[in-house]
Amino acid sequence: MPATLDELNEFHRFAAELIRESETPLEFGELMERWYDNRDRDQINAIIRRGLQDIAEGRGIPAHEHLKQLREKYGFPEL
């Protein structure tokens, strides 16, 4: 995947902070793995926040209601 200059700068800031705070030397691969994990977590949290906002604003239905609709539509038995 091609990297952008913004991503490179973001990684540099992230890695520099980890290196400053670490009491032991960190391998480059470990820094990359932590950076990817951190980015994934941020993206997941953003998705969850959007979902909670949707619910707070009246969009969406409760899970039990959605499951009921799926059972009715596809003939699934109730558990």
Secondary structure, DSSP 8 states (H G I E B T S, - for coil): ----HHHHHHHHHHHHHHHHH-SS---HHHHHHHHHHHHHHHHHHHHHHHHHHHHHTT-S--HHHHHHHHHHHHT----
